[in-house]
Amino acid sequence: MDRFRMRSSNVDQAEPLPQPSRRINFKSALQDIHVPDSFLSGMSMFKVGSNGRLEPVTFKLSKDRFIISILPRKIERVGGGNSLMRPSILSRKRSGTSQTSMGSVGGDSVDGSAVLDAAILSLLSDTDVDIGSIDRIQSGQMTLKFEMARKKERRQSISQRNSMGIPMLDEKRSFSLIFRGAETLDLMVDQGGDREEVLYILNSIIRQYESAKLKVGNEVLLLRYIWNDVDRDDSNTINEKEMGELLNRINFHVKEKSTGAMYQKFVKTLGLTKTQRKQGLSFDQCVTLLHKTKRDMATWQVKPVTQLFYDIFGQFMTKNKIRKKGEDNRTMEYVMQIFAKLHQLELADVSNHITEQNYISLEQFEAYLLSRDNDIFNPMREQVCKSSDMSRPLSEYWINSSHNTYLTGDQLTSKSSVEMYTKALYRGCRCLELDVWDGARDEFGNPMPVVYHGRTLTSKIMFEDIIKSLDVFLILNPKTYPIILSLENHCSIPFQQTMATQMKSILGRQLYVPDESSLRGSLPSPSQLRGKVVLKGRRPTTGAFDDYDTDDDAADDDLTEMQSVRTEKTSVTGNTKKSQTSVKIAPELAKLTLFHGTKFKSWRESEQALTHHMHSFSESRVRSFCKHNQSQSWIQYNQTHISRTFPSGNRTNSSNYSPILAWATGCQMVALNLQTADEMVRMNYGRFRENGEQGYVRKPSTLMMKGVTEPRTTHIEVKILSGSCIPKPKGVSDGECINPYVNVTLFDCSEGREVTSTQVTNTVFNNGFSPIWKFEDSFHFDVKNACVAVMQFTVMDKNSTPTKTDEFIASASIPIACMRQGIRSVQLSDAHNTRSGAFDFASLLVLVKFEHCQAEI
């Protein structure tokens, strides 16, 4: 029997812990939640399609409460019987088949079969959402689809909509499910329906799910997630035919001709009768099958976890404590708590299951290694900071910032959307950009300011709608640290006055209005501004005129940079591209503004300015300053003042620059194109994972010291040991088994230059379920600036066709300052930095060693 006992006389003499309560089956964990019969039988609603059209649908909740099904009413029942067609979960389209037999929704018994043709199946795509995929539920109409629906409604008369049977949009009946990081299911309850009841029930189910999954092993989570996709006949069992599909879904390749033999061998091991074999395997038996599949691999005996269990586990226990470098020592009481937690886990029902409180099995040990309790990201750094740590001036924090927040894609032709502001806020962004221009006037002649990327083909959205979305977010999240609006103001005076009026009327006391006395001395702190919206724009000190502020102006100055590098002794020459023209600022707007953008002349002059005066620089200026030894002057300036950096105007595809250099000089607002899910945005996610993803991270002490400070250096050794439950790219359900490999990249800087180094593992073919890489190989990295550097683990899928590009699967970015050494779990996220759905249980097991330190758990 594989087990480990805590060897300690103290344990034997200690007060015995209460025996763990009986574990409940995760697949039935939600069935105790009471829901009205209408949720199970079907509720009438309207779904907003991708084109903004309202479609009548039936909203259903499966009996086990795990699946939300949205079925078009007109084709809800087929075949003349009572059987309901169930589309596959998460848009699963069965490739190579034109017809499919489907049972009833939610695991009901099958009363017959219904044949779907390809056309009907396509109508039913994207209509099932798994509870485990939902990131959040939001009321109202704050998504791109709802925006399109409102535009469509404005173009149609009431009689036209009545003739088509389409109701008027009602915000009080509308809500959206945001799932898989970026997708939305946008619904409006039917007339007489109770939206608040729907939201209450769904949120209750999600809370119960989040609680229950903490007591479940990854294999159980994975199997539950794919179960309804694989159990196509709703028999609640997996037969021999479905077994091959199950193995493909978990990304474990077995030749088609071998799956039958594998199934028969396994059922024989279980001692099932012929009748039972025909009926198929139960959920619990399939969990055991997954465990056996992993354990029976030829590499099991040399699997990293096995070696750790026998070779390392006994070494990290010394004098009743677990030694963790750089952390408080963990006592035996802490170990007992871990053991008790492991005994609560629902794992495979294997013969060596341990129930004694002083023992754990190999399987329980592996579950611990892959859990968040053993996360490589230091949990102390991930916790929300104490209020005292958030009481320093704003200049002492990195602030999660967005560039051209409104855009959904490129800088020239993409749509603008209010939804992008809500997305950014829920991802921890706290500095949002608005390019505001004169729009039309309403029927009463009132100005209507609009937001879009000026002089391009990007679409326009209403400034007022953005402010309303901020108000809703703050109502739901009143303790949010300040939201900073970076206003690129291109409006005439009447439209500026309207902007001020709209912000005051919508936000009310949530809008921070600085008085003259608050503009003297240090900047306010995040704690002082909690729950407030703060404006960055123009606040002229004399008169109502200002000659410089916008990103466009700052970008224009970069042309001059090629001819004359500004230093402390360099005077400013005229701009070669634009003639300086004064822009009048409405006093009503100016007095609402805290941060006043000013033209950079010299660091000496900038340091002497009032602290609410700030600068904006494009990425090329960042590199230029660092290249010409101005980093230290910039660091000193950023200790008391604010700097904002943004991508080059040449990045019309909305790509991103590396934020490392700007962070290293103490820049607070390092704005990125967050709509682009590239490695730079993923690095930004890692940086702001610290402090509970609140959007504010205290800058390291090395950036707050007076005088020249040498960066802290270190050496890191990394080994990629194994992976667990890695999904297909984008979490899709169909396609071939993946061929995963891992890129380990260090983003660093040294002597004013970015330093990036990447090392790559071997490829493991046809196995994302439990890949094992050549863990004898070590990757070595010399870290030049440990306080700023970030390490990124990226799992890629090797394309079997050499001419095709490898696909991104998942990643995790860990600031070196937040990294724990030892045998650690790397919790992987999708491209949108969400761990839900198919990514909820994806992880890597790695070994990290810092220079002169022993590997410890």
C-alpha positions in Angstrom: 0.0 0.0 0.0 1.4 3.4 -1.0 1.1 5.7 1.9 3.0 8.0 4.1 2.6 8.4 7.9 3.7 11.5 9.8 6.4 10.1 12.0 6.3 12.1 15.2 5.7 11.3 18.8 3.9 14.6 19.1 1.4 13.4 16.7 0.7 10.2 18.5 0.2 12.1 21.7 -1.8 15.0 20.3 -5.5 15.4 20.6 -7.0 13.4 17.8 -8.7 15.4 15.0 -12.3 14.6 14.3 -12.7 12.0 11.6 -13.5 13.5 8.2 -17.2 13.5 7.3 -18.5 11.2 4.5 -17.6 12.6 1.1 -20.5 13.3 -1.2 -20.4 12.4 -4.9 -19.5 15.6 -6.8 -21.8 14.8 -9.7 -24.8 15.1 -7.3 -23.4 18.0 -5.3 -25.9 20.5 -6.7 -29.0 18.5 -6.6 -29.9 19.6 -3.0 -30.4 23.2 -4.2 -34.1 23.9 -4.5 -35.2 25.3 -7.8 -38.7 26.1 -9.0 -40.2 23.5 -11.3 -40.2 26.1 -14.1 -36.4 26.0 -14.2 -36.4 22.3 -14.9 -39.4 22.2 -17.3 -38.4 25.3 -19.2 -38.9 29.1 -19.0 -39.7 31.4 -21.9 -37.0 34.0 -22.6 -35.4 35.9 -25.4 -31.8 35.4 -26.5 -29.8 38.2 -28.2 -28.1 36.7 -31.2 -24.6 37.8 -32.5 -26.3 40.2 -35.0 -28.4 41.8 -32.2 -31.6 40.1 -33.1 -33.9 38.8 -30.3 -34.8 35.2 -30.7 -37.5 33.4 -28.6 -35.9 30.5 -26.6 -36.6 28.2 -23.8 -34.3 28.4 -20.8 -33.8 25.0 -19.0 -31.7 23.8 -16.1 -30.6 20.2 -16.1 -31.7 18.0 -13.2 -28.2 17.8 -11.8 -28.1 21.7 -12.0 -24.8 21.6 -13.9 -26.0 22.6 -17.4 -28.0 25.6 -18.6 -29.7 24.8 -21.9 -31.1 27.4 -24.3 -33.4 25.8 -26.9 -35.2 27.7 -29.8 -38.9 27.4 -29.0 -39.9 26.6 -32.5 -37.8 23.4 -32.7 -37.8 22.6 -29.1 -39.6 19.3 -29.5 -39.0 16.9 -32.4 -40.1 13.6 -33.7 -43.6 14.0 -32.5 -42.7 12.6 -29.1 -41.8 14.0 -25.7 -38.0 13.7 -26.2 -36.1 16.9 -26.2 -33.0 17.4 -28.3 -29.9 18.1 -26.3 -27.1 19.9 -28.2 -23.7 19.1 -27.1 -22.1 21.1 -24.3 -20.0 24.2 -25.2 -20.8 24.2 -28.9 -19.6 20.7 -29.6 -20.1 20.0 -33.3 -19.8 16.3 -34.1 -17.4 16.3 -37.1 -17.9 13.9 -39.9 -21.6 13.2 -39.0 -24.7 14.6 -40.4 -27.2 13.1 -37.9 -27.0 12.4 -34.2 -29.3 10.6 -31.8 -29.9 12.7 -28.7 -31.8 12.1 -25.5 -33.6 14.5 -23.2 -32.2 17.6 -21.6 -30.5 17.3 -18.2 -30.1 13.6 -17.9 -33.8 12.6 -18.1 -34.6 9.1 -19.3 -34.7 8.6 -23.0 -38.2 8.1 -24.4 -37.0 7.5 -27.9 -34.5 9.1 -30.3 -34.6 12.1 -32.5 -32.5 12.5 -35.7 -30.9 15.9 -36.3 -29.7 17.1 -39.6 -26.7 19.4 -39.9 -28.9 22.5 -40.4 -30.8 22.0 -37.2 -27.7 21.1 -35.3 -26.1 24.4 -36.4 -29.1 26.2 -35.0 -28.5 24.6 -31.6 -24.8 25.4 -31.4 -23.7 27.7 -28.5 -26.8 27.0 -26.5 -25.5 24.9 -23.6 -23.4 26.5 -20.9 -21.8 24.5 -18.1 -22.0 26.0 -14.6 -18.2 25.4 -14.3 -17.6 27.7 -17.3 -19.4 30.7 -16.0 -17.1 33.5 -14.8 -19.8 35.9 -13.7 -23.4 36.9 -14.2 -24.3 40.5 -14.8 -27.7 42.2 -14.9 -28.6 44.9 -17.4 -27.5 45.3 -21.0 -23.7 45.9 -20.9 -22.5 43.6 -23.7 -21.8 44.1 -27.4 -24.8 42.0 -28.4 -27.1 44.2 -26.3 -25.5 47.3 -27.9 -26.2 45.9 -31.3 -29.8 45.0 -30.2 -30.4 48.6 -29.1 -29.1 50.0 -32.4 -31.4 47.6 -34.3 -34.3 48.6 -32.1 -33.8 52.3 -32.8 -34.0 51.5 -36.6 -37.3 49.7 -36.3 -40.7 51.1 -35.5 -42.9 49.6 -32.8 -45.3 48.3 -35.4 -42.5 46.5 -37.3 -41.4 44.8 -34.1 -44.9 43.8 -33.2 -45.5 42.3 -36.6 -42.4 40.2 -36.2 -43.3 39.2 -32.6 -40.2 40.9 -31.2 -40.7 42.7 -27.8 -39.1 46.0 -26.9 -35.8 45.7 -24.9 -36.3 46.0 -21.2 -33.1 46.6 -19.2 -34.8 45.4 -16.0 -35.5 42.0 -17.5 -32.1 41.6 -19.1 -29.0 39.7 -17.9 -25.8 38.1 -19.4 -23.8 35.0 -18.6 -20.1 35.6 -19.2 -18.3 32.3 -19.7 -15.1 30.9 -20.9 -13.3 34.2 -20.4 -14.9 36.2 -23.3 -18.1 34.7 -24.5 -21.6 36.0 -23.5 -25.0 34.5 -23.4 -27.4 37.4 -23.4 -31.0 36.9 -22.3 -34.2 38.8 -21.5 -36.9 37.1 -19.4 -40.3 37.0 -20.9 -43.0 39.5 -19.9 -44.1 38.6 -16.4 -40.9 36.7 -15.7 -38.8 37.3 -12.6 -35.2 38.2 -13.5 -34.1 38.6 -9.9 -35.3 35.0 -9.1 -33.3 33.7 -12.0 -30.2 35.6 -10.9 -30.6 34.4 -7.3 -30.9 30.8 -8.3 -28.0 30.8 -10.7 -25.7 32.6 -8.3 -26.7 30.1 -5.5 -25.8 27.2 -7.8 -22.4 28.8 -8.7 -21.5 29.4 -5.1 -22.4 25.8 -4.2 -20.3 24.6 -7.2 -17.3 26.7 -6.2 -17.5 25.3 -2.6 -18.0 21.7 -3.7 -15.2 21.6 -6.2 -12.7 22.3 -3.4 -13.3 18.8 -2.2 -12.8 17.1 -5.5 -9.7 15.8 -7.3 -8.8 17.1 -10.8 -9.8 13.8 -12.5 -13.3 14.0 -11.0 -13.7 17.6 -12.0 -12.5 16.8 -15.5 -14.8 13.8 -15.9 -17.8 15.7 -14.6 -17.1 18.6 -17.0 -17.0 16.3 -20.1 -19.7 13.8 -19.0 -22.7 15.2 -20.8 -20.6 15.5 -24.0 -19.6 11.9 -23.9 -22.8 10.3 -22.5 -24.7 11.1 -25.6 -27.6 8.7 -24.9 -28.2 10.2 -21.4 -27.9 6.7 -19.9 -25.7 8.1 -17.1 -23.1 5.4 -18.1 -20.3 5.2 -20.6 -20.4 2.2 -22.9 -17.7 0.7 -25.0 -18.5 2.9 -28.0 -18.4 6.1 -26.0 -15.1 5.2 -24.3 -13.0 6.2 -27.3 -14.7 9.6 -27.2 -14.0 9.9 -23.5 -10.3 9.3 -24.0 -10.2 11.8 -26.8 -11.9 14.4 -24.7 -9.3 14.0 -21.9 -6.6 14.2 -24.6 -5.3 10.7 -24.1 -4.8 8.9 -27.4 -5.6 5.2 -27.8 -5.9 3.6 -31.2 -9.5 3.0 -32.2 -9.0 -0.7 -32.5 -7.5 -0.9 -29.0 -10.3 0.9 -27.1 -12.6 -2.1 -27.2 -9.9 -4.4 -25.7 -9.1 -1.7 -23.1 -12.8 -1.5 -22.1 -13.2 -5.2 -21.8 -10.0 -5.6 -19.8 -11.2 -2.9 -17.4 -14.7 -4.2 -16.9 -13.3 -7.6 -16.3 -11.0 -6.2 -13.6 -14.1 -4.7 -12.0 -15.8 -8.1 -12.1 -18.9 -6.8 -14.0 -21.3 -9.3 -15.4 -22.2 -9.4 -19.1 -25.4 -7.4 -18.5 -23.5 -4.8 -16.5 -20.8 -4.6 -19.2 -23.5 -3.8 -21.7 -25.0 -1.1 -19.6 -21.7 0.6 -19.3 -19.5 2.2 -16.7 -20.9 4.5 -14.0 -19.4 7.9 -13.2 -17.4 6.5 -10.2 -16.1 3.6 -12.3 -15.0 6.0 -15.0 -13.1 8.1 -12.5 -11.3 4.9 -11.5 -10.7 4.2 -15.2 -9.0 7.6 -15.6 -6.8 6.9 -12.6 -5.9 3.5 -13.9 -5.2 4.9 -17.3 -2.6 7.3 -15.8 -1.2 4.7 -13.5 -0.8 2.0 -16.0 1.3 4.2 -18.3 4.7 2.8 -18.9 6.2 5.9 -17.3 4.3 5.6 -14.0 7.2 4.1 -12.1 9.4 7.0 -13.2 6.7 9.6 -12.9 7.9 12.7 -11.0 5.2 12.4 -8.3 6.1 8.9 -7.6 9.8 9.7 -7.2 8.9 12.7 -5.0 6.7 10.6 -2.8 9.4 8.1 -2.1 12.6 10.2 -2.4 11.7 13.7 -1.3 8.5 13.6 0.8 10.3 12.2 3.8 13.1 14.7 3.5 11.1 17.9 3.9 9.9 16.9 7.4 12.4 18.0 10.0 11.6 18.4 13.7 7.9 18.4 13.1 8.1 21.3 10.7 7.9 21.8 6.9 10.8 24.0 5.8 9.9 26.5 3.2 12.5 29.0 2.1 11.5 32.5 2.6 8.2 31.6 4.4 7.2 31.1 8.0 7.8 27.6 9.2 4.8 25.4 9.0 4.0 23.4 12.2 2.7 19.9 12.5 -0.7 21.4 13.2 -0.5 22.9 9.7 0.4 19.5 8.2 -2.5 17.9 10.0 -4.8 20.4 8.5 -3.5 19.6 5.0 -4.0 15.8 5.7 -7.5 16.4 6.9 -8.2 18.4 3.7 -6.8 15.6 1.6 -9.0 13.1 3.2 -12.1 15.1 2.2 -11.2 15.0 -1.4 -13.2 12.8 -3.8 -10.6 10.9 -5.7 -10.6 7.6 -7.7 -12.0 4.7 -5.7 -8.8 2.7 -5.6 -7.9 -0.1 -3.3 -5.2 1.8 -1.5 -7.5 4.6 -0.3 -6.3 5.8 3.1 -8.8 6.9 5.7 -6.5 7.0 8.8 -5.9 10.6 9.7 -2.1 10.2 10.1 -1.6 8.7 6.7 -2.0 9.9 3.1 -1.8 7.8 -0.1 0.2 8.5 -3.2 -2.9 9.7 -4.9 -3.7 12.2 -2.1 -0.1 13.4 -2.2 -0.3 14.0 -5.9 -3.6 15.9 -5.4 -1.8 18.2 -2.9 1.1 18.8 -5.2 -1.2 19.9 -8.0 -3.5 22.0 -5.8 -3.6 25.7 -5.1 -2.2 25.0 -1.6 1.1 24.3 -3.4 0.9 27.1 -6.0 4.1 28.5 -7.3 2.6 32.0 -6.7 3.2 33.0 -3.1 -0.2 33.1 -1.5 0.9 35.8 0.9 1.5 38.1 -2.1 -1.8 37.1 -3.7 -3.8 38.2 -0.7 -5.5 41.6 -0.6 -3.1 44.0 1.2 -4.0 45.5 4.5 -5.6 49.0 4.4 -2.4 50.4 5.8 -0.4 49.1 2.8 -2.8 51.0 0.5 -2.5 54.4 2.3 0.6 55.6 0.4 0.4 58.2 -2.4 -0.8 56.9 -5.7 2.6 57.5 -7.2 4.0 54.6 -5.1 1.9 51.9 -6.9 1.8 50.2 -10.3 -1.7 50.6 -11.7 -3.3 48.2 -14.1 -3.9 50.3 -17.2 -5.6 50.0 -20.6 -5.0 51.8 -23.9 -8.0 52.6 -26.2 -10.2 50.5 -23.8 -13.2 50.8 -26.1 -11.8 48.9 -29.0 -12.7 45.2 -29.6 -9.9 44.7 -32.1 -7.5 46.7 -34.3 -7.0 50.4 -34.2 -8.5 51.2 -37.7 -11.7 49.3 -38.4 -12.8 47.3 -35.3 -16.0 47.9 -33.3 -16.1 50.1 -30.2 -18.0 48.6 -27.3 -19.1 49.6 -23.8 -18.6 45.9 -22.9 -14.9 46.4 -23.1 -14.9 48.7 -20.1 -16.8 46.2 -18.0 -14.5 43.4 -19.1 -11.4 45.5 -18.3 -12.8 46.3 -14.8 -13.6 42.7 -14.0 -10.0 41.8 -15.0 -8.6 44.2 -12.5 -7.9 47.1 -14.8 -8.2 50.5 -13.0 -7.1 53.0 -15.6 -9.4 53.2 -18.6 -9.0 55.3 -21.7 -11.7 57.3 -23.5 -11.1 59.1 -26.8 -14.0 61.6 -26.7 -15.3 63.5 -29.7 -18.2 65.7 -30.7 -21.1 63.6 -31.7 -24.6 64.5 -32.9 -27.3 66.3 -31.0 -30.5 64.8 -29.7 -34.0 65.8 -30.7 -33.8 68.6 -28.1 -30.5 69.9 -29.4 -28.4 68.6 -26.5 -24.8 67.5 -27.4 -24.1 63.8 -27.3 -20.3 63.1 -26.9 -19.1 59.9 -28.5 -16.1 57.7 -28.0 -14.1 56.1 -30.9 -10.7 56.2 -32.4 -10.8 59.5 -34.2 -10.3 59.8 -38.0 -10.6 56.0 -38.4 -13.4 53.6 -39.4 -13.9 52.3 -35.9 -17.5 52.5 -34.7 -18.8 55.1 -32.2 -20.3 54.6 -28.8 -22.0 57.0 -26.4 -19.8 58.6 -23.7 -22.9 58.5 -21.4 -23.2 54.7 -21.8 -19.7 54.2 -20.6 -20.2 56.3 -17.5 -23.4 54.3 -16.8 -21.5 51.0 -17.0 -18.9 52.4 -14.4 -21.8 53.4 -12.1 -23.2 49.8 -12.3 -19.8 48.3 -11.6 -19.2 50.6 -8.5 -22.7 49.8 -7.1 -21.8 46.1 -7.3 -18.2 46.6 -6.2 -18.3 49.6 -3.8 -14.9 48.9 -2.2 -13.1 49.1 -5.6 -9.8 51.0 -5.5 -10.0 54.2 -7.6 -11.0 53.9 -11.3 -9.0 56.4 -13.3 -10.5 57.7 -16.5 -7.8 58.9 -19.0 -9.7 61.4 -21.1 -8.4 62.1 -24.5 -10.5 65.2 -25.0 -11.2 66.3 -28.6 -14.5 68.0 -27.9 -15.7 71.5 -28.3 -16.8 73.5 -25.2 -20.6 72.5 -25.3 -19.7 68.8 -25.6 -17.2 69.1 -22.7 -19.9 70.7 -20.6 -22.2 67.9 -21.4 -19.5 65.4 -20.4 -19.1 67.1 -17.0 -22.9 67.2 -16.5 -23.3 63.5 -17.4 -20.5 62.4 -15.0 -21.9 64.4 -12.1 -25.5 63.3 -12.6 -24.7 59.6 -13.2 -21.8 59.0 -10.7 -22.9 61.5 -8.0 -20.7 61.1 -5.0 -18.7 58.3 -6.7 -17.0 61.0 -8.8 -14.0 62.5 -7.0 -13.9 66.3 -7.2 -10.6 67.6 -5.9 -10.5 71.0 -4.2 -7.6 73.4 -4.5 -6.1 72.4 -1.1 -6.0 68.7 -2.1 -3.8 69.7 -5.1 -1.0 70.8 -2.8 1.4 68.3 -1.4 1.4 64.5 -2.0 -1.1 62.7 -4.1 -4.1 61.0 -2.4 -3.8 57.3 -1.6 -5.8 54.4 -3.1 -7.6 54.0 0.3 -8.6 57.6 0.3 -10.1 57.3 -3.2 -11.8 53.9 -2.7 -15.0 53.6 -4.6 -14.3 56.7 -6.6 -13.9 57.6 -10.2 -10.9 59.9 -10.8 -10.2 62.0 -13.9 -7.0 62.3 -15.8 -7.2 65.1 -18.4 -6.4 68.8 -18.3 -6.6 71.2 -15.4 -4.9 74.4 -16.6 -3.4 76.4 -13.7 -4.1 79.8 -15.3 -7.1 80.6 -17.6 -9.0 78.0 -19.5 -6.3 77.2 -22.1 -3.8 74.4 -22.4 -1.5 73.5 -25.3 -0.6 69.9 -24.6 -2.0 66.7 -23.2 -3.3 64.0 -25.6 -1.6 60.7 -26.6 -1.6 62.1 -30.1 0.6 65.0 -29.0 2.9 62.8 -27.0 3.2 60.5 -30.1 4.0 63.5 -32.3 6.9 64.4 -30.0 8.4 61.0 -30.8 9.2 62.3 -34.3 11.3 65.0 -32.7 13.0 62.4 -30.5 14.8 61.0 -33.6 16.5 64.4 -34.1 17.1 65.6 -30.6 17.2 63.5 -27.4 16.0 65.5 -24.5 18.2 65.4 -21.4 18.4 67.6 -18.4 20.3 70.2 -20.3 18.5 70.0 -23.6 16.0 72.7 -24.5 12.8 71.9 -26.3 12.7 72.8 -30.0 9.5 73.3 -32.0 7.6 70.2 -33.0 8.4 69.3 -36.7 5.0 67.8 -37.3 2.4 69.9 -35.7 2.0 73.6 -35.0 1.3 74.4 -31.4 -2.3 75.4 -31.0 -4.1 76.2 -27.8 -7.1 74.0 -26.9 -9.8 75.6 -24.7 -10.9 73.6 -21.7 -14.4 73.9 -20.2 -14.1 75.1 -16.6 -16.9 72.7 -15.7 -14.8 69.7 -16.8 -11.4 71.1 -15.6 -12.5 71.4 -12.0 -13.5 67.7 -11.9 -10.0 66.7 -13.0 -7.2 65.5 -10.7 -4.4 64.5 -13.0 -3.3 67.3 -15.4 -1.2 66.1 -18.4 1.7 68.5 -19.2 4.4 68.7 -21.8 7.7 67.2 -20.8 10.7 69.6 -20.9 13.2 68.4 -18.4 13.2 66.1 -15.4 14.3 68.9 -13.1 11.4 71.1 -14.1 9.0 68.1 -13.9 10.1 67.2 -10.4 9.4 70.8 -9.3 5.9 70.7 -10.7 2.8 70.1 -8.5 2.4 66.4 -7.9 -1.0 66.2 -9.8 0.9 67.2 -12.9 1.9 64.2 -15.0 3.4 63.0 -18.3 2.4 60.6 -21.0 5.0 58.8 -23.2 4.8 56.4 -26.0 6.8 53.2 -26.0 9.6 54.6 -28.2 10.2 57.4 -25.7 10.5 54.8 -22.9 13.3 53.0 -24.7 14.9 56.3 -25.7 15.0 57.6 -22.1 16.5 54.3 -20.8 19.0 54.1 -23.7 20.3 57.5 -22.9 20.8 56.9 -19.2 17.8 58.9 -18.0 16.3 55.9 -16.1 17.4 57.1 -12.7 16.0 60.6 -13.3 12.7 59.0 -14.3 12.7 56.8 -11.3 13.1 59.8 -9.0 10.3 61.7 -10.8 8.0 58.7 -10.5 8.4 58.6 -6.8 6.2 61.6 -6.3 4.5 62.1 -9.8 2.6 59.9 -12.2 3.8 58.7 -15.7 1.6 56.9 -18.2 3.0 55.0 -21.2 1.2 53.7 -24.2 1.8 51.6 -27.4 3.2 53.1 -30.5 0.7 54.5 -33.1 2.3 52.1 -35.6 0.7 49.2 -33.8 -2.5 49.4 -35.9 -3.2 45.7 -35.2 -3.4 46.4 -31.5 -0.3 44.5 -30.6 1.7 45.4 -27.5 5.1 46.4 -26.3 6.8 44.9 -23.3 5.9 46.7 -20.0 9.1 45.6 -18.3 11.2 48.7 -19.0 8.4 51.1 -18.0 7.8 49.1 -14.7 11.5 49.2 -14.0 11.5 53.0 -14.2 8.6 53.2 -11.8 5.9 54.2 -14.3 2.6 53.7 -12.7 0.2 53.5 -15.7 1.7 51.2 -18.2 -1.2 51.0 -20.7 -1.6 48.0 -22.9 -4.1 46.9 -25.6 -6.0 44.5 -23.3 -8.2 43.4 -26.2 -5.2 41.5 -27.6 -4.5 38.3 -25.7 -0.8 38.2 -26.4 2.2 37.4 -24.1 2.5 41.0 -23.0 -1.0 41.2 -21.7 -0.5 37.8 -20.0 2.6 39.2 -18.3 0.5 42.1 -17.1 -2.1 39.7 -15.7 0.7 38.0 -13.7 2.0 41.4 -12.4 -1.4 42.4 -11.1 -2.4 39.0 -9.7 -0.6 40.3 -6.6 -2.8 42.1 -4.1 -5.9 40.1 -5.0 -6.1 41.4 -8.5 -7.3 44.8 -7.1 -5.4 46.7 -9.9 -2.9 48.3 -7.5 0.5 46.8 -6.6 2.9 48.6 -4.3 6.2 49.3 -6.2 9.3 47.6 -4.8 11.4 49.5 -2.3 14.3 49.7 -4.8 12.2 52.1 -6.9 11.4 54.3 -3.9 14.9 54.8 -2.6 16.7 58.1 -3.1 19.9 58.0 -5.2 21.1 55.2 -7.4 20.1 51.7 -6.4 21.5 48.5 -7.9 18.8 46.0 -9.0 18.6 42.8 -7.1 19.9 39.8 -9.1 19.5 36.0 -8.7 19.9 32.8 -10.6 17.0 30.4 -11.1 16.9 26.8 -12.1 13.6 25.4 -13.5 12.5 21.9 -14.3 9.2 21.1 -16.0 8.2 17.8 -14.5 4.7 17.0 -15.7 1.2 18.3 -16.6 -2.3 17.5 -15.6 -5.7 17.7 -17.4 -4.4 20.1 -20.1 -7.3 20.9 -22.5 -7.3 21.4 -26.3 -6.6 25.0 -27.6 -9.4 27.4 -26.6 -11.0 24.6 -24.5 -12.8 23.1 -27.5 -14.2 19.7 -27.2 -13.5 18.2 -30.7 -10.3 17.7 -32.6 -7.2 15.5 -32.2 -5.4 14.8 -29.0 -2.9 17.6 -28.3 0.9 17.4 -28.5 2.0 19.7 -25.6 5.3 21.3 -25.0 6.2 24.2 -22.6 7.9 27.5 -23.3 9.6 29.0 -20.2 10.3 32.7 -20.8 12.0 35.2 -18.5 11.0 38.8 -19.2 13.7 41.0 -17.6 15.7 44.2 -18.1 19.3 45.2 -17.6 21.2 48.5 -18.2 18.2 50.2 -19.8 17.4 47.3 -22.2 14.8 44.6 -22.3 16.2 41.1 -21.8 14.0 38.2 -22.9 15.2 34.5 -22.8 13.1 31.4 -23.7 13.8 27.7 -23.2 11.6 24.9 -24.5 10.8 21.4 -23.3 10.5 18.4 -25.6 7.1 17.6 -27.1 4.8 14.9 -25.6 2.7 13.5 -28.3 -1.0 12.6 -28.0 -1.3 13.2 -24.3 -2.6 16.2 -22.5 -4.2 14.2 -19.7 -0.9 13.4 -17.9 2.1 14.5 -20.0 5.6 13.9 -18.5 8.5 15.9 -20.0 12.2 15.1 -19.8 12.4 16.3 -16.2 16.1 15.5 -16.1 16.6 18.6 -18.2 17.2 21.9 -16.3 16.6 25.4 -17.6 18.8 28.1 -16.1 18.1 31.8 -16.0 20.2 34.7 -14.7 17.8 37.3 -13.4 19.1 40.9 -13.7 16.2 42.7 -12.0 14.4 40.4 -9.6 12.0 43.0 -8.4 10.5 43.6 -11.8 11.2 40.4 -13.9 8.4 38.0 -14.7 8.6 34.3 -15.7 5.9 33.0 -18.1 5.0 29.3 -18.5 3.2 28.8 -21.8 1.8 25.4 -22.9 1.7 25.1 -26.7 0.2 22.4 -29.0 2.7 21.1 -31.6 0.9 21.0 -34.9 1.4 17.7 -36.6 1.5 19.5 -40.0 4.9 21.2 -40.3 3.6 24.1 -42.4 1.0 25.1 -39.8 1.6 27.2 -36.7 1.6 25.7 -33.2 -1.4 26.8 -31.1 -1.5 28.4 -27.8 -3.2 26.4 -25.0 -2.7 28.0 -21.6 -0.2 30.0 -19.6 0.7 31.4 -16.2 2.9 34.5 -15.5 4.7 34.7 -12.2 6.7 37.8 -11.0 10.0 36.6 -9.7 9.3 38.5 -6.5 6.2 36.4 -6.0 7.6 33.0 -6.9 8.0 30.2 -4.4 10.8 27.7 -4.8 10.6 24.0 -4.5 8.2 21.4 -6.1 5.3 23.6 -7.1 2.1 23.6 -9.0 1.6 26.2 -11.8 -2.1 26.9 -12.1 -2.8 27.5 -15.9 -5.3 30.0 -17.3 -6.7 30.5 -20.8 -5.8 33.4 -23.1 -8.1 35.7 -21.2 -6.6 34.8 -17.8 -9.6 32.8 -16.6 -9.5 29.4 -14.9 -13.0 28.2 -15.7 -14.5 25.4 -17.8 -11.9 23.2 -19.4 -9.1 25.2 -17.7 -10.3 24.9 -14.2 -8.1 21.9 -13.5 -5.2 22.4 -15.9 -1.8 22.6 -14.2 1.9 22.0 -14.4 4.2 20.5 -11.8 7.6 22.2 -11.8 10.8 22.3 -9.7 12.2 25.8 -9.0 15.5 26.4 -7.3 16.9 29.8 -6.4 20.7 30.4 -6.2 22.3 28.8 -3.1 18.9 27.4 -1.9 17.8 23.9 -1.5 14.6 22.6 -3.3 11.9 22.3 -0.7 8.2 21.8 -0.6 
